[in-house]
């Protein structure tokens, strides 16, 4: 019986309302597959062959499958975070003697109106005092807890003519009545079975409770929260775990904070990937010069979803590059290097997809519209390898509930599986895919 990859994707997304929860799920899957945990603050004694993973901040993860002999890295990278609303540390307030609401800040650039009038809940991490120690605990409320109410059309007749949302006025979530005596910390304490006074600090986001679904006349579409970019995280990991051969060191990378520029200690603009690759190389007993030679032969696929041509607004797509859902993997191009795809990297990955039986399509921004960037070009400033940017075509990127193609999850898994099972032999201006 064929695996239902989309149902597995939905389960992963449902368990991963924040980057912390996503990494926890990745850890569980890797440990089940026989990967051993490494800790950055401890010495690394590695075996070759060996399977390992390491995390940073609890929100970024790198997994490694190391053969006995290797001279380059085959890497795929995606990001664990999604746009959301972050609850302020002291964000609880009473309004009009009638309501209790939460103060929030935007994390990343979301479509604000999609967060309104739908059931939401709270998830994140808290630091808890246990004796003389502080312990990090994850929390996820498995019930509808808050809602951001819209203003009735009778009170805002221009609502359908376009609206600029003021987060401080329009986007504050309602959590209860004025008489509510239970603070957020007391709710967390009840959920975790601890005392509220033992909660020292917290880092909490809102998340959409609507489950993933397969829909359409021929069940050709999927919709769920966090498809950007947990769809790529999931697909790359499944390809990593199901590779059929191991010719070079296989590296799976899931990084946090892409949605806010990656400039954190756990983001693509940090030392995390470089530190990990160098420590692996050092453990193999080879020199720094050999490490740099290995990078010259290595390859990275930066995977972050792409824009499908919109059924109601095709004018926002480039005339000649209009990816469609279920059309296969999207190679992303940008003349100003916001995407790092070039002729060489595109040629290599296109050939891998051809061998895997996976269709390929192309994306460029409409020339007069500025698009988003991703983690590929940022990562390469620390680890200088050949690379390209890819994605899966989707609608409503940065909505609280996004849509993509039902076939594309498996397309990415198939391409990732063959990528991780391959090796690249560079000879002057040519490359052989082994």
NORFENWO-V342963 format. One record per backbone hydrogen bond with DSSP energy under -0.5 kcal/mol. CO is the residue of the C=O (numbers start at 1). NH is the residue of the N-H. If there is no record, write none. Layout:
co: {CO	CO}
nh: {NH	NH}
This chain:
co: {3	4	5	6	7	8	9	10	11	13	18	19	20	21	22	23	24	25	26	27	28	29	30	31	36	38	39	43	44	50	51	52	53	54	56	56	60	61	62	63	64	64	65	65	66	66	72	73	73	74	75	76	77	78	84	85	86	87	88	91	93	95	95	98	99	100	100	101	102	103	105	106	107	108	110	111	112	113	115	115	119	120	120	121	122	123	124	125	126	126	127	127	128	128	130	133	135	137	139	140	146	147	147	148	152	152	156	158	159	163	165	166	166	166	167	171	173	174	176	177	181	183	184	185	186	187	188	189	189	195	196	198	198	201	203	204	205	207	213	215	216	220	221	222	223	224	224	226	227	227	227	229	229	230	231	232	233	234	235	236	237	238	240	249	250	251	252	253	254	255	255	257	257	258	262	262	264	266	267	271	272	273	274	275	276	277	278	279	280	281	281	282	287	288	289	290	291	292	293	294	295	298	299	300	300	301	301	302	302	306	313	314	318	321	323	324	328	329	329	330	330	331	332	332	333	334	338	342	343	344	345	346	347	348	349	350	351	352	353	353	354	359	361	363	364	366	375	376	378	379	379	383	386	388	389	390	391	392	393	394	395	396	398	402	403	404	405	405	407	408	409	410	411	412	413	414	415	416	417	419	423	424	425	427	430	432	432}
nh: {5	8	9	10	11	12	13	14	15	16	22	23	24	25	26	27	28	29	30	31	32	33	35	34	53	55	42	45	46	66	36	64	38	62	59	60	56	254	54	252	52	66	67	250	49	50	249	75	299	251	301	253	303	255	107	206	105	204	91	103	101	98	99	178	95	175	176	93	173	88	86	108	84	110	112	114	115	116	118	148	209	145	146	207	141	205	139	203	128	137	200	201	130	135	133	130	128	126	124	142	120	149	174	117	155	156	159	161	162	165	167	169	170	171	171	173	102	147	100	180	183	187	188	189	190	191	192	193	194	198	199	129	200	127	125	87	123	121	223	221	219	406	215	404	213	227	402	230	229	231	232	232	233	234	235	236	237	238	239	240	241	242	243	74	65	76	63	78	61	80	81	260	262	261	264	269	267	256	270	275	276	277	278	279	280	281	282	283	284	284	286	285	291	292	293	294	295	296	297	297	298	386	75	302	388	77	303	304	390	394	316	317	321	318	309	327	393	331	361	332	391	363	341	389	365	337	374	346	347	348	349	350	351	352	353	354	355	356	357	358	357	329	331	333	318	369	379	380	381	382	383	385	300	302	332	304	330	306	405	308	403	399	111	224	395	222	408	409	411	412	413	414	415	416	417	418	419	420	421	422	434	426	432	430	427	425	434}
